[in-house]
Amino acid sequence: MNTCQTLFYLPVAICAVHDSPIDALAAMHVPYDEAMDLVAAWWRGDEATCLVACVDGGRAVAAVRQPDGRWVAGNAFVGDICTTRQEAERRLDKRLKRGRRGTVGVIDTKMPAHG
């Protein structure tokens, strides 16, 4: 089966840094069991670097893998998801205020090709 890979870039405001994606999601108030299920379902061994979840009240949060292997926990701006890293970084810069730091997570979706 052929696949078509599409990358999306998600701006995320950093709240904390953790050693695992489960800890990062739990720090953003995702229930621990739900965080474990999300990580298990997400883990494909590819280069995706971002897990996104919704917590009570509908707030989007994310765990983003950093180059050093640690995981950032933060608030995700899902309304600002982009098809290029540069655009996501530009939108993130507009949202960050008062010395806050941010990062861009990569969401890798693979869908079967039709035809």
Salt bridges, closest charged atoms under 4 A:
ASP19 OD1 - ARG70 NE 2.94
ASP46 OD2 - ARG44 NH2 2.92
ASP46 OD2 - LYS110 NZ 3.83
ASP80 OD1 - ARG91 NH1 3.92
ASP80 OD2 - ARG95 NE 2.47
GLU87 OE2 - ARG90 NH2 2.53
GLU87 OE2 - ARG91 NE 2.92
